Amino acid sequence: MAVTATPQPRSLRYGTPMLLLLLTALATAHACLHLQHHQDTFPWDSLQLLQDMAPSPTQPCQHQQGPVFPDALLHNTHPQQAAAITLRILQHLFATFSSPSTPQHWDAQARHELLNKIQHYIQQLQQCL
């Protein structure tokens, strides 16, 4: 008996590029060397929060293509430019995750914690720039 594929909601198709943007933003957030280093667990905590919020897919999407991501962002050697790019990415993510159109099935507490952490890093980067 063949299993029919459940179509994924539109928000899940675009989830991978958003996660890549978040990971790149978090990786380059350390461009400001004078920021405190006592919060090195932020990327892992945030990944756990994203994982907690994401619905578990019933079947992997076979037609999903890898996200297109500009190499210029991945190989940036200018700390101030990287920090500015990171700030814009984090601001966009904050606006996206705080939008009223966020799926209702997401865990509200995990989403709130993620938004708090993103806002904290936005504030640190704003001080850096």
C-alpha positions as CSV (number, residue, x, y, z in Angstrom):
1,M,0.0,0.0,0.0
2,A,1.5,3.3,-1.1
3,V,1.8,6.1,1.4
4,T,0.6,9.4,0.1
5,A,2.9,12.4,0.8
6,T,1.4,15.0,3.0
7,P,2.0,18.4,1.4
8,Q,4.1,20.6,3.6
9,P,2.7,24.0,4.6
10,R,4.3,26.9,2.9
11,S,6.0,28.1,6.1
12,L,8.0,24.8,6.3
13,R,9.3,25.1,2.8
14,Y,11.0,28.4,3.7
15,G,12.1,27.3,7.1
16,T,15.5,26.0,6.0
17,P,16.7,29.3,4.5
18,M,15.5,31.1,7.6
19,L,17.5,28.7,9.8
20,L,20.6,29.2,7.6
21,L,20.1,33.0,8.0
22,L,19.8,32.6,11.7
23,L,22.9,30.3,12.0
24,T,25.0,32.7,9.9
25,A,23.8,35.7,11.9
26,L,24.7,33.9,15.1
27,A,28.1,32.8,13.8
28,T,29.0,36.4,12.7
29,A,27.6,38.0,15.8
30,H,30.9,37.5,17.4
31,A,32.5,40.0,15.0
32,C,32.5,42.6,17.8
33,L,35.4,41.4,19.9
34,H,34.6,43.6,22.8
35,L,31.3,42.0,23.5
36,Q,31.1,39.7,26.6
37,H,31.9,36.1,25.9
38,H,29.9,34.7,28.8
39,Q,26.9,33.8,26.6
40,D,28.7,31.4,24.2
41,T,25.8,28.9,24.6
42,F,23.3,31.2,22.6
43,P,23.6,29.4,19.3
44,W,23.0,26.0,20.8
45,D,20.2,27.2,23.0
46,S,18.5,28.9,20.1
47,L,18.8,25.8,17.9
48,Q,17.2,23.8,20.6
49,L,14.4,26.4,20.9
50,L,13.9,26.3,17.1
51,Q,13.8,22.5,17.2
52,D,11.2,22.6,20.0
53,M,9.0,25.0,18.0
54,A,9.2,23.2,14.7
55,P,6.5,20.6,14.0
56,S,7.8,17.1,13.3
57,P,7.4,16.2,9.7
58,T,5.6,13.0,8.9
59,Q,7.7,12.4,5.8
60,P,10.8,14.2,4.5
61,C,10.1,16.4,1.5
62,Q,11.8,14.8,-1.5
63,H,11.4,17.8,-3.8
64,Q,12.9,20.4,-1.5
65,Q,16.0,22.1,-2.9
66,G,18.9,23.4,-0.9
67,P,18.6,27.1,-0.1
68,V,20.4,29.6,-2.2
69,F,22.7,31.5,0.1
70,P,25.2,34.2,-1.0
71,D,28.8,33.2,-0.5
72,A,29.6,36.8,0.3
73,L,27.9,36.4,3.6
74,L,29.6,33.2,4.4
75,H,33.1,34.4,3.6
76,N,33.1,37.9,4.9
77,T,36.4,39.1,6.4
78,H,35.3,42.6,7.5
79,P,34.0,42.4,11.1
80,Q,32.1,45.7,10.9
81,Q,30.4,44.7,7.6
82,A,29.6,41.3,9.0
83,A,28.2,42.8,12.2
84,A,26.0,45.2,10.1
85,I,24.7,42.3,8.0
86,T,24.1,40.2,11.1
87,L,22.1,43.0,12.7
88,R,19.9,43.3,9.6
89,I,19.4,39.5,9.5
90,L,18.5,39.3,13.2
91,Q,16.1,42.3,12.9
92,H,14.4,40.5,10.0
93,L,14.2,37.3,12.0
94,F,12.8,39.1,15.0
95,A,10.1,40.7,12.9
96,T,9.3,37.4,11.2
97,F,9.0,35.4,14.5
98,S,7.1,38.1,16.3
99,S,4.6,38.4,13.5
100,P,0.9,37.6,14.3
101,S,1.0,35.2,11.3
102,T,3.4,32.9,13.2
103,P,1.8,29.4,13.1
104,Q,-0.3,28.7,16.1
105,H,1.1,25.2,16.6
106,W,4.5,26.6,17.6
107,D,5.4,26.4,21.3
108,A,4.7,29.9,22.7
109,Q,7.2,29.7,25.5
110,A,10.0,28.5,23.2
111,R,9.1,31.2,20.7
112,H,9.2,33.9,23.4
113,E,12.6,32.7,24.7
114,L,14.0,32.8,21.2
115,L,12.6,36.3,20.6
116,N,14.2,37.4,23.9
117,K,17.6,36.0,22.9
118,I,17.4,37.5,19.4
119,Q,16.5,40.9,20.8
120,H,19.5,40.7,23.3
121,Y,21.9,40.0,20.4
122,I,20.3,42.9,18.4
123,Q,21.0,45.2,21.3
124,Q,24.6,44.1,21.6
125,L,25.2,44.5,17.9
126,Q,23.7,48.0,17.9
127,Q,26.1,48.9,20.7
128,C,29.0,47.4,18.7
129,L,28.2,49.4,15.5
